[in-house]
Amino acid sequence: MRIAVIEPDGSGGLVQFAYQLCSGFAASGADVTLVTSQSYELADLPHDFKVERRLELWSRVEARGLARISTAQRLWRASRRAWRGVVLLREWASLTRFLLRQRYDVIQFGVLPFPFLVVFLEILRRRGLFLAQVCHEFENREEPQAGAVVRRLQRRLFADLSVVFFLSEAVRQSFVERYAAESGRTYVVPHGNEDIFRLCARPAPWLKTRYGLSEGDVVILYFGAVRPSKGLEDLLEAFIRLAPPPHVKLLIVGYPTKHVDMENLSAIAAASPMAGQVVFDPRYVPKEEVGALVELASVVVLPYRNATQSGVLHLAYSFARPVIATATGELARAVVPGRTGLIVPPQAPDALKDALAAILADPDHARAMGRQARQLSDTRYAWPRIARTMLDVYGHALAARPRYPCAAGDPLFRERP
């Protein structure tokens, strides 16, 4: 089976997910090509699949620091968005021509963030190509109110897909209800482990100096993009109410999106008695540093208010770290309470405070939970196992397709010998 995995963003969690899934496909015998941007951050890692670095796009990972942006910066960003729209159309047109020439058995997309991309999916579908998606999100959590035109385009976009995989059963059910989609073409697979960061890990002893850590310090880690849905305010409030001893530090590492006021978050920490124990690092962390960063932590906290799944949870598991996560999306199913971590309600700082206190009070149990998490990472969340499940779905779906899936009256239809 020839599969093209399309991930236009060459850096960040989406391409890291795609890399590991492609490796799983290849290990299961598929002929896989990852199509991504020219600024592909994983080029130096070993590959057992092909890579097409075709797209000239910008990274969606853009750190904004702690300060507010000026009016001039806002105007510049608005003009830049307009130019990027033109570039995006050009690159997707080029990608569509490439996919039509190659005629892969399966073309699998990740996030499809712009509804107007339906134009290109329509062309591919009408030419008889099999389109699928691993749908990380089907709605914008930070801007949930989409207009009527956008909703219609999204409905049409999803209708062009023969198979849609979700990382959570709850999200799959929500999708089916929202779009009245045939449940027979929607499937659930787990998020795989994050062993890619073990593969590219480099010692980084200087991180302790960067964060002002001393021997014997205990680190509570928040890692990943900072968005309103991630509930960082709840974590700060829980830490302040906990009032831990001075050797306990809260480390908040990750690039802030445009929807977050990092200046306000830092002000909350600075105004509290715990100001000296909260450390911000608002940047995109290079892949070589991620492993060393997670190894600093005694526990990784996911205080999310709204989520489907989390690569950060699986990152913690890969490095044998327990988690505290909220009962949202698939997180409650991925955490085995008392064995791989603790579960608390979302937007409940007192419950989060109690969970932090439990972890700090029993470090031996925390380490045991980390070991159990690592075992699950190596078994239940191994990529070859996930890839085989997906390949089985693709095999059955392809076998059930009509030989010529397009209507003969379609102006784009061409009968092939």
N, C-alpha and C positions, 0 to 999 in steps of 0.2 A: 504494500500500500504506500503510495506517495502522498505525503502530507506537507503542506506549507503552513507554518505557524506564523501569523502576521503580528508583529509587535513594533509599531512605529517608534515608540519611545526607547531609545538605546541605553537609558540609565534608569535606575530605581527599581522598585519592587516588582513592577510588571515584567520587565525584561529578565529579571532574576527568576521569576516564576516560569517564564517561557523557556529559558535556558534549561532549567531542571526538568521540565516536562518533555522537552525535545530529547534530552538524554534518556529519559524513561521510555519514550517511543522508540528510540534507536536501540536500546537494550532489549526491547521486545520484538525487534526485527523489522520495524518500519523504516522506510526511506524518507528521512525528514530534512526539511530545509527551514531554517529560521530566517524570515525576512524582516529586517530591522533598519535602523538609521545608520548613517555613516559614522556617527559618534557612538559606537557600540562599546560600552565600558567593560564588557567581558571578553574582549578579543584575545586577551593573553591567557585565558583559561583553556584547558584541554577540551576538544570538541570531537564527539563521535557522530556528528551530523553536519550538514552543510549550512553555511551562513551566507546570505545575500545582503550585503550592506548597501542598499539601494536608495534609501530615502534621505533627502537633505532637509532634515527637520531640526528643530530646537529641542532642548531637553525641557520636559515639564517640571523638572526639579529646579526650583529657583529660590534660594534662601533669601529672606527679607530682613533678617536681623531683628533687633529689639526696638528700633526707632520707627516712628510714624513716617509715612512717605509724604513728600511735599506735593503741592498742586501741580507743579511743573512735572514731577515724576508721574503723576496720574495721567496728565495729558500725553506724555511720552508713551506710557503703556497703552493708552487708547489707540494712538496712531500705530504702534507696533502690532496690536491685535489685528488691525485692518490689513496690514501688510502680510501678516502671518496667514490670514484667511486666504489670500491669493496664493501664497506658497503651498498651503495645504491642498488646495484644489489642483495645482500643478502636479504635486507629488502623488496624490491619489490617482490622478489620471494616468500617470506613468506606471504606477503600481498595477492598475487595472489592465493595462496593455501587457505588462509582464506576465500576469497571472493567466490571461487569455492565451498567450503563446505557450506557456508551460503546461497548462491543463492538468494540474494535480488532481488526484482522486478526491482529496479533501482539502479545503481551504479553511483554516481555523483562525478566527479572530479572537483577540482579547477584548479590552475595553473599546467601545465605539462611542467616543465622547460627543460627537457632533451629528445630530440627526440628518443633516444634509448629505452625509455619506451614503444614505440610502440610494442616491443616484448611481453610485458605483456598484453597490451590491445588486441593484436591479440589473445592471448590464451583465454582471457575472452570472447571476441566476438564470437570466433569459438565454444565455449562451450555454446553459446546461451544466454549469459547474456546481458542485456540492459544497454548500457553505455551512459552517458551524461556528459556535462561539463558546468560549469559557467566560461566562458572564459574571465578572467580579461584582459589578453593580449595574442595576438597570434603572436606577434613579439617582439624581444628584442629591446627596445628603445635606449639602451646605446651601443649595438653592432648589428646594423641593418643588416650588410652584412653577411648573412649566406652562407655557401658553398653549392654546388650542392647536395652533399650527405645529408646534414642536411635538405635542402628543400624537398628532396624526402621523407625522414623519416617523416617530419612534415605533408606532404600531406597524407601519409599513416596513420599517427596517427589520423588526423581529420576524415579520411574516416571510422575509426572504431567506431565513435560516432554516435548514433542514433539521438541525440538532442544536440544542442549547444545553450546556452543562452549567450547573450552579454549585456553589461551595456550601450551600445550606439548604436543607429541606424547607425551612420556614420561608426563605426567600423564593424558592421555586414555587411554593404554593401561592405566595403573594403575586408573583409574576403571572401565573396561570389565571388568577382571579382578575388581575388588572387588564390583561390583554386577551382574555378568553382563548388562550393558546391551547392547542391540543396537548394534553398531558403526556401523550405518547412520544412526543419529540423533546421532552424536557427530562433531564437526568441530574442526579446529584453525585458529585465525587468530593472527597475530602481535599483540603489544602495539603499539599505535601510538605515534607520537612524542609529545613533551610540549611542543609549540609553544604550548600555552595559556599557558605561563609567559613566553614571548616576547611574547605579546599583552598580558599584564598587567604586564610588568616595569616597575619604576620605579627610577631611580638611587638608590642607598643608600650614599653615600660614608662615612656614619657607621659602617657595619659594620666597617670596619678598626679604628676606635677601639674599638668594642664588643669585638672579639676581640684587641685589643692587637697588631695587625699593623703592621709598618713597611714602607716601600718596600724592595723587594728580597726580602721574605719569600716563601718557596715554601710553598704550602698543599696538604696532602693532606686531602681532604674525605670524611668519612662523613656521609651525609644520609639522614634518614627515620626512621620509627618504630624505637625500640630494643626488640628482642625477643630472647629467648634464641637463636632460630634464626638471627639476623642475624650471629652470630659476632664481636661487638665485642671480646670478650676476646682472640680470635686477632689482631685488628688491633692492639690495644694491645701484645700480646706481640711482634709483628713489629716495631712501631715502636721498642720499647725495645731489642730485639736489634740493630736497624739502627743505633741511636745516631747519628742524622744531625747535621750541624752546627746551631748555634743558630738560623739563619735559616729552618730547615725546621720548619713547625708542622703538627700534626695537629689538625684541627678536627672535632669530633663534635657534630653538630646534629640534634636530633630529639626528639620526645616519647617518654618511656619508658612502656611498658605495665605493667600490674600484675604481670607475671611477671618483671620485671627489678629487680635491686637496684642502683640507680644509685650509692648510697653506696659499695658495694663496688667498682664500676668506677672511681669517682673515687679511691678509696683506692689501688688498684693503680697508677694513674698518679702519684699524689702520692708514693708510696714509691719511685719509680724515678728514676734520674738525669735522665730526660727530663721531669720534672714541669712545668717551666716552658714546655715546648713542646707540651703537650697542653691544649686548650681545650674545655670542655664548654658546650653551650648547650641544655639540656633543655627545649625548648618547641616548640609548634606554630608554624611560621614562616608568617606571612601571605603570601598568594600574590604580593603586590607585591614582596616581598623575595627571593623564591626565585631569580630570575634573577641578581640582583646577588651573591647568595651563591655560586652555582655559578661565576660569572665570577671569583671570588677564587681558585678552585682551579686547580692544575696537573694534577691527576688526581683522579678520583672512585673511591673504593674500595668494593667490595661483597664483604665477607668472609663471605658467607652460608654457614651450615652446611647449610641446607635451604631450597629455594626453588622456585617454579614459574617465575616471570618477575619482572621488576622495572621499575616505572615510573621508579625512580631511574636505572637504566641509560639509559633513553630520554631522561630529563631531561639527563643528561650529553651524550648525542649531540646533542640539540637545541641545546645551547650550545657545541658543538664542543670537548668535553672528552674525552680518552681515559679508559678505565676499567681497573681491575684487578678482575676478578671470579673467583669460584670456579666450578668445573665442576659446577654443580648445576642441575637443572631445565633451562630453556631458555636459561640464561645462556651456556652454552658454545657454543650455536648462534648467539646474537645477537652475540657478540664474534668478530671476525675477528682471530686472534692476529697481532700485529705490525703490523696495519693500523688497527684501531680500539681496540685495547687489549691486555691480557695476561690469560691464564687460568692459574689455579693450582688445586691440589686444595683441597677444603674442609678446615678444621681442620689446616692445615699452615703454622704461623707462619714457619718458615724459608723455605719457597717464597714466601710473601707478602713476607717481608723482601727476598728477592732481586729480586722484581718491582718493589718500591718503589725499590730501589737502581738498577735499570735505567732507570726513568722519570726519576729524579733525575740520572742520569749523562748523559742525552741529551735535553735539553729540546727541541731542534729536532725530533727524531723524535716526541716526545710531542705537539708541536703539529701535526705532519703527521698523526698518528693521529686527533687531534681533528677535523681538517678532513675526513678520510675518514668519520669517524663522522657528521658533519653531513650529508654527501652521502647516506649510507644513511637518515638520519632523514627527508630530504626525498623519498626515492624509495620504498624498500622498506617503510618504516614510515609512509607517508602515510595518513591516516585515510580519505579517499575511496576509496582502493584496497581497504582492509580492509572498508569498508561495502558496497562493490559485491559483494564475495565473499559477505558475509553475506546480502545481499538476494537473491542468486541462490539460496542455500540455502533461504531462506524461500519464495521463489517456487515452487521445485520441491516443497517439502514441502506447501505449501498446495494446490497443484494435485493432489497425490496423495491428499489427505484424502478420506474418505467425506463425502458431503454432510451427513449427520447422524452425527457421530462417537460420540454417546452411545447406550447401549443403551436400547431403548424402555421397559424395565422400571425404569430408574433413576428414583427418585422426584423427582429434580431436573430430569429431562429434560422439555423442552417442545417439541413440534413447531412449527416456525415456517413460515409460509406462504412 
